[in-house]
Amino acid sequence: MRKKLALALTGVATLFALTACGGGNAAAPSASQSGDAAAPIVVKVGASPIPHAQILEYIDENLAAKAGIDLDITEIDDYQTPNIALADKTLDANFFQTQAYLDDQMKTKGYKFEPGAGVHVEPLTAFSKQFKDVASVTEGTTVLLNNDPVNQLRGLRVLETAGLLTGLEEGDSALTLTDNATKNPKKLTFQEVNSEQVPKFYQEDPKIGLAIINGNYIVAAKLNPEEIIAQEAAVNNPNANFLTWRAGEKTEGITKLEELLHSDEVRDYIKSTWTDGSVLPAF
């Protein structure tokens, strides 16, 4: 089953418990139960809509029953809610983040989570409606970035690889680069918004000369691939996305899902679905 969640708050699990099944007393299936095709284990997973939830839906419709699990998939549009919902046990697992982002979340929010192995990479990509290539980017161009510190530095490194920035270090950000003539020789100016808003601002604001956009939002916004002027390399990319669960709670259902996420069928599905290279298998 696949549904959409716009916002999850601490305590929402209680609300779900009160409203499920008309408020009856029957216990809902959980990821800790043992299951088979006749009585599958229900695994509640929160995921970004594309490609994460789409990959999970493929598994649910084609592979899960044989493995003895049933996925209860919740689509979540932002990058904060999935970990909040995992921490308060609304979810059994989530599927949306990279190692750097998870490390930052655990450090700043105190979460105790464990990651699975990388499933796929969504290369960060630089789009422009004003310039046909990196060489034509002019001095003072406005660059639109994700305001999340981890993904922002990752996006800045795309610009560094393309030759627009130089000498980046851990901790660098739009703020530290604004007046740094050494690292920012073209005197690029920066605008920051939430990751899910980047495609909208890029498409609607003519002042944006360059935008660094997360792969899943590229697909969802159906951006023009002819506007790509730089892209993060996929080979040996440390930013693979993976399944995440609470530390010490890798249940049978989660174990089976983790295995399916790394199956030949899922690898082939990713390759055949995102033929434009916006999503690449990481295994």
C-alpha positions in Angstrom: 0.0 0.0 0.0 1.3 3.5 -0.9 0.0 6.7 0.7 1.2 10.2 1.1 2.2 12.0 4.3 2.7 15.8 4.1 3.9 16.2 7.7 4.7 13.8 10.6 5.1 15.0 14.1 6.2 13.3 17.3 3.2 11.6 18.7 1.6 10.9 15.3 2.0 7.2 15.9 -0.5 7.6 18.8 -3.0 9.2 16.4 -2.5 6.4 13.9 -3.2 3.9 16.6 -6.4 5.6 17.7 -7.8 6.0 14.2 -6.8 2.7 12.6 -9.4 0.0 12.2 -12.2 2.3 13.5 -10.6 2.4 17.0 -10.9 -1.3 17.6 -8.6 -3.3 19.9 -7.1 -5.7 17.3 -3.3 -5.4 17.2 -1.9 -4.2 13.9 0.8 -6.3 12.2 4.3 -5.1 12.9 7.7 -5.5 11.3 8.8 -7.7 14.2 6.4 -10.5 13.4 7.4 -13.7 11.4 5.6 -13.9 8.1 5.1 -15.9 4.9 3.1 -15.4 1.7 -0.1 -16.4 3.5 0.5 -14.1 6.5 3.1 -11.5 5.5 5.0 -9.2 7.8 3.9 -5.6 7.4 6.8 -3.2 7.2 6.0 0.5 7.5 8.4 2.5 5.4 8.6 6.2 4.8 10.2 7.4 1.5 10.7 10.3 -0.8 8.2 9.9 -3.7 10.6 9.5 -6.6 12.5 7.3 -6.9 12.4 5.8 -3.4 8.7 5.1 -3.0 8.5 4.1 -6.7 11.2 1.5 -6.1 9.5 0.3 -3.0 6.2 0.0 -4.8 7.9 -2.1 -7.5 9.1 -4.4 -4.7 5.7 -4.5 -3.1 3.9 -5.4 -6.3 6.5 -7.9 -7.7 8.8 -9.3 -5.0 7.4 -8.8 -1.5 4.7 -11.5 -1.3 7.2 -14.3 -2.2 9.5 -13.0 0.5 6.7 -13.0 3.1 6.5 -9.2 3.6 3.9 -6.5 2.8 5.1 -2.9 2.5 3.0 -0.1 3.9 4.6 2.8 2.0 4.3 6.4 3.0 5.4 9.1 0.6 7.1 12.1 2.4 8.1 15.2 0.5 10.6 16.8 2.9 13.9 15.7 4.5 13.0 16.1 8.2 9.8 14.2 8.6 11.1 10.7 7.7 13.6 10.7 10.6 11.1 12.2 13.0 8.6 9.5 12.1 11.2 6.8 12.4 12.3 8.0 15.8 8.8 8.2 17.2 8.1 4.7 15.8 5.4 5.8 13.4 7.6 4.0 10.8 9.7 0.8 11.0 12.2 2.2 8.5 12.8 5.0 6.0 14.4 5.2 2.6 15.6 8.6 1.4 19.0 9.6 2.9 22.7 9.4 2.4 25.4 8.6 4.9 26.6 12.2 5.3 23.0 13.4 5.9 22.3 10.6 8.4 25.5 11.3 10.3 24.6 15.0 10.5 21.0 14.1 11.7 22.2 11.7 14.3 24.8 14.3 15.6 22.4 17.2 15.7 19.1 15.5 16.6 20.4 12.7 18.8 18.8 9.9 16.7 20.1 6.3 17.1 19.7 4.8 13.7 21.4 2.2 11.6 21.8 2.2 7.8 21.7 -0.5 5.2 23.9 -0.8 2.1 23.6 1.8 -0.7 20.8 1.1 -3.1 21.0 3.9 -5.7 22.6 7.3 -6.4 20.8 10.4 -7.6 23.6 12.6 -9.0 23.3 16.3 -8.0 22.9 18.2 -11.3 23.5 21.8 -12.3 20.8 23.3 -14.5 20.8 26.6 -16.3 18.4 28.4 -18.6 20.9 31.2 -19.2 24.1 29.4 -20.1 24.7 26.6 -22.5 27.8 25.3 -20.7 30.0 26.0 -17.6 32.5 28.1 -19.6 29.9 30.6 -20.4 28.8 31.3 -16.8 29.4 35.0 -16.1 30.7 36.8 -13.1 28.2 37.5 -10.4 25.7 34.8 -11.5 23.1 33.8 -9.0 23.3 30.2 -8.0 20.3 28.4 -6.3 21.3 25.9 -3.6 19.7 23.5 -1.2 19.8 25.1 2.3 20.6 21.8 4.0 24.3 22.0 5.1 25.3 18.5 4.0 23.7 18.5 0.6 24.7 22.2 0.1 28.4 21.3 0.3 27.8 18.4 -1.9 26.2 20.7 -4.5 29.1 23.2 -4.1 31.5 20.4 -5.0 29.6 19.9 -8.3 30.5 23.5 -9.0 34.1 22.9 -7.9 34.5 19.9 -10.2 33.1 22.1 -13.0 35.7 24.7 -12.3 33.5 27.5 -11.0 34.8 27.2 -7.4 38.1 26.0 -6.0 39.7 24.7 -2.9 36.5 23.8 -1.0 36.9 22.5 2.6 34.5 20.8 5.1 32.3 23.5 6.5 32.2 25.6 3.4 28.8 27.0 2.6 27.1 29.7 0.5 27.8 32.1 3.4 31.5 31.4 3.6 32.0 31.6 -0.1 30.1 34.8 -0.8 33.1 37.2 -0.3 35.9 34.7 -0.7 37.6 35.8 -3.9 40.1 32.8 -3.8 37.5 30.0 -3.6 34.9 31.9 -5.6 36.8 33.7 -8.4 33.6 34.4 -10.5 32.0 36.1 -7.5 29.0 33.9 -7.7 26.1 35.0 -5.5 24.0 32.3 -3.7 20.3 31.9 -2.9 19.2 29.1 -0.5 15.8 27.3 -0.3 14.5 24.0 0.9 15.6 21.1 -1.4 12.0 20.4 -2.5 11.6 24.1 -3.5 14.7 24.3 -5.7 13.0 23.2 -9.0 10.1 25.6 -8.5 12.3 28.6 -7.9 14.6 27.6 -10.8 11.6 27.3 -13.2 9.9 30.5 -12.1 12.6 33.0 -11.1 14.4 34.6 -14.1 17.2 35.9 -11.8 18.4 32.3 -11.2 21.4 31.7 -13.5 22.3 28.3 -12.2 20.5 25.7 -9.9 21.9 22.6 -8.2 19.1 20.1 -8.0 18.7 16.8 -6.2 18.1 13.8 -8.5 14.7 12.8 -7.1 13.3 16.3 -7.6 14.7 16.5 -11.1 12.6 13.5 -12.0 9.5 14.8 -10.3 9.7 18.2 -11.9 10.4 16.8 -15.3 13.2 19.2 -16.0 14.7 19.6 -19.4 17.8 17.5 -19.7 19.1 20.0 -22.4 19.5 22.5 -19.6 22.1 20.4 -17.7 25.6 22.0 -17.7 27.3 19.9 -14.9 26.6 16.7 -13.0 28.0 14.8 -10.0 29.9 11.7 -11.0 28.2 8.4 -10.2 31.3 6.2 -10.1 32.5 5.7 -6.5 30.0 8.1 -5.3 29.7 8.1 -1.4 26.2 9.6 -1.6 24.2 6.5 -2.2 20.7 6.3 -0.7 19.8 3.5 1.7 17.2 2.0 4.0 17.5 3.2 7.6 16.0 1.7 10.8 16.3 2.3 14.6 19.5 1.0 16.1 19.2 -2.6 17.3 15.8 -3.1 15.6 16.7 -4.8 12.3 13.7 -7.1 12.4 13.0 -10.0 10.1 10.8 -7.8 7.9 13.5 -5.1 7.5 16.1 -7.8 6.8 14.0 -9.2 4.0 13.3 -5.7 2.6 17.0 -4.9 2.7 17.7 -8.1 0.7 15.1 -7.2 -1.9 16.5 -3.7 -2.3 19.7 -5.3 -3.4 18.3 -7.9 -5.7 19.0 -8.3 -9.4 15.4 -7.5 -10.1 15.7 -4.1 -8.4 19.0 -3.3 -10.1 17.4 -4.1 -13.5 14.3 -2.1 -12.6 16.4 1.0 -11.8 18.4 0.8 -15.0 15.3 0.3 -17.2 13.2 3.0 -15.5 15.7 5.9 -15.3 17.4 5.5 -18.7 18.4 9.2 -18.5 21.0 8.5 -15.7 19.1 10.5 -13.1 19.0 7.4 -10.9 21.7 4.8 -10.9 22.1 1.5 -9.0 24.8 1.6 -6.3 25.3 -2.2 -6.1 
